[in-house]
Amino acid sequence: MQFDAVRVDGDEGRELAVMMESCTGGDPGPVIQRATAARSTYFLLPVDSTLRRVWPVGAARYNASPWGLSYVPVPALEGHTWPLTWFCEPLEPGRFVHPLLLRHAAMAVLG
């Protein structure tokens, strides 16, 4: 298990990524965007940080729960991996999106 993730689809996911970037001075932690289908945005968080928190409707959690493992698409750091791209690349090992900051921002964006 490398990380947990929260996925937000469509314009709300993009809005949340921009809000997180603004709140963190341009370094929200690793955030992935998918250009096709639901145009999902994935926020990568520390392991076990999403399991016991209540998230707003529209924020899907991906983690290793008692019910199974989740899989998150991850683009390469170099080269073309369309439709996946990094909104914000991981800058150092062990650096993730801050769970509480993301949760509060998600509540503001998703209601």
C-alpha positions in Angstrom: 0.0 0.0 0.0 1.6 3.3 -1.2 -1.1 5.9 -0.5 -4.8 6.6 -0.1 -6.6 8.7 -2.6 -9.7 10.9 -2.9 -11.4 11.2 -6.4 -13.6 14.1 -7.4 -15.1 14.1 -10.9 -15.7 16.9 -13.4 -15.4 20.7 -12.8 -15.6 20.2 -9.0 -12.4 18.2 -9.1 -10.6 20.8 -11.1 -12.0 23.6 -8.8 -10.8 21.7 -5.7 -7.3 21.2 -7.2 -7.0 24.9 -7.9 -8.3 25.7 -4.4 -5.7 23.3 -2.8 -2.9 24.8 -4.9 -3.9 28.3 -3.8 -4.2 27.3 -0.1 -0.7 25.7 -0.1 1.3 28.3 -2.0 1.4 26.1 -5.1 2.4 22.8 -3.5 -0.7 20.9 -2.5 1.0 17.5 -2.8 0.5 15.0 -5.6 -2.7 15.5 -7.7 -3.6 13.5 -10.8 -6.0 14.5 -13.5 -7.8 12.3 -16.1 -8.8 14.0 -19.3 -11.5 11.4 -20.4 -14.7 9.9 -19.1 -15.7 11.6 -15.8 -12.6 13.9 -16.0 -11.6 12.8 -12.6 -9.1 14.5 -10.2 -7.2 12.2 -7.8 -5.6 13.6 -4.6 -2.9 11.3 -3.1 -2.9 11.1 0.7 -1.0 9.2 3.3 -1.9 5.6 3.9 -5.0 5.1 6.2 -5.9 8.8 6.2 -9.2 8.4 4.4 -10.6 5.3 6.1 -12.2 6.8 9.2 -13.1 10.3 8.0 -16.5 11.4 6.7 -16.1 12.9 3.2 -18.8 14.9 1.4 -20.9 13.3 -1.3 -18.9 13.5 -4.6 -15.6 12.6 -2.9 -14.8 9.0 -3.5 -12.3 7.4 -1.2 -9.7 4.8 -2.4 -7.8 2.9 0.3 -7.1 -0.6 1.6 -10.2 -1.2 3.6 -11.5 -4.4 5.2 -13.6 -4.8 2.0 -10.7 -4.9 -0.4 -8.0 -2.9 -2.1 -8.5 0.1 -4.4 -6.6 0.9 -7.5 -5.7 4.4 -8.7 -4.3 5.2 -12.1 -0.9 7.0 -11.8 0.8 8.7 -14.8 4.5 8.4 -15.4 6.7 11.3 -14.1 8.2 11.6 -17.6 6.8 10.9 -21.0 3.3 10.7 -22.4 0.6 8.9 -20.4 -2.5 10.6 -21.8 -5.3 10.7 -20.6 -3.5 10.9 -17.2 -1.5 14.0 -16.3 -0.1 15.5 -13.1 -1.8 18.6 -11.9 0.9 18.7 -9.3 3.8 16.2 -9.4 5.1 14.5 -6.2 8.1 16.6 -5.3 9.7 14.3 -2.7 9.1 10.8 -1.4 6.6 10.7 1.4 5.0 14.1 0.5 1.2 13.8 0.2 -1.9 16.0 0.2 -2.8 17.1 3.7 -6.0 15.1 4.6 -7.7 17.6 6.8 -7.0 20.5 4.5 -8.4 18.5 1.6 -11.5 17.5 3.5 -12.3 21.0 4.5 -11.7 22.3 1.0 -13.8 19.5 -0.4 -16.7 20.4 1.9 -16.5 24.0 0.7 -16.5 22.9 -3.0 -18.9 20.0 -2.8 -21.2 21.3 -0.1 
